[in-house]
Amino acid sequence: MITIDPKSIDTVKLQGYLQSSVGPRPIAFASTMGANGVPNLSPFSFFNVFSANPPILIFSPARRVRDNTIKHTLINAEATGEVVINVVNYDIVQQTSLASTEYADGVDEFLKSGLTPVPSDVVKPFRVKESPVQFECKVTQIIPLGTEGGAGNLILCEVVRMHISEAILNENGAIDQHKIDLVSRLGANWYSRSNQGLFEVPKPLTTLGIGVDAIPSFVKNSPVFDGNDLGMLGNIEALPTTEEVSIFVNQNFAVKAVLSSDDQEKVHLEAKRYLLDNDVLSSWKVLLAKKINSK
């Protein structure tokens, strides 16, 4: 067994040990609004429920380890004292991951993730329509835990409204744990699906995904792709070039055969097959090849 003095280890390595040891952790998909009225949406896995009377949730946007900066969520919570915490289930996990991309100040993560903002009853931040449970909250206290990179900031939130989708309730009106299909975070790229087990969602923090808003309408409007598919497609830094697409098609006879068909659904199903293998780049090449060939 190795023994570690937290003060003698690199913060990035220590954070990795902590996040890989303490889990699975529920995810607070926090919606806030800046003082200028611009919405912000970001997930945090330092999160849990701590009281029922009063109903208190706590989550913690940590200072960034690499440059000791603070996150927009913390800035907005300090400025407005309001937040909506949306529960994350499997149906929106890829879009949630996409929203974690560190877009510039003023970029609307609702647009980037392709999720739907709906007005709240009591607070100004929007709720996420696709989330099965949404908590409108008033911030009661913010507790900074340090001033160095990696230090957390505990945001204590009192729930003032709770919205629950009827689709996740059982015959007695209680939340069915199979229907809600919650996901949680572990270390590195690993997640846990409560009723099935571990799965990976690769999320390079050094890149900016193009976002669901940049996906062509012929893809976004296709019945073949669900929200997770769109989240994966939006989480690519740049689309493949025409030359890259041509090379891919010429080297793949199965794709050539699919592209020769006038059935767009078959093309989209072929693209989805690559998504199921976590090969987002090849999926885009299939989609763009059909568009290029139709010109």
Secondary structure, DSSP 8 states (H G I E B T S, - for coil): -----GGGS-HHHHHHHHHHHS--B--EEEEEE-TTS-EEEEEESSEEEEEETTEEEEE-----TTT----HHHHHHHHH-EEEEEE-BGGGHHHHHHHTS---TT--HHHHHT--EE--SSSSS-EETT-SEEEEEEEEEEEE--SSTT--EEEEEEEEEEEE-GGGB-TTSSB-HHHH-BEEE-STTEEEETTTEEEE----TTS----GGGS-HHHHT-TT--HHHHHHHHS-SS---HHHHHHHHHT-HHHHHHHTSS-HHHHHHHHHHHHHTT-HHHHHHHHHHHHHHT-
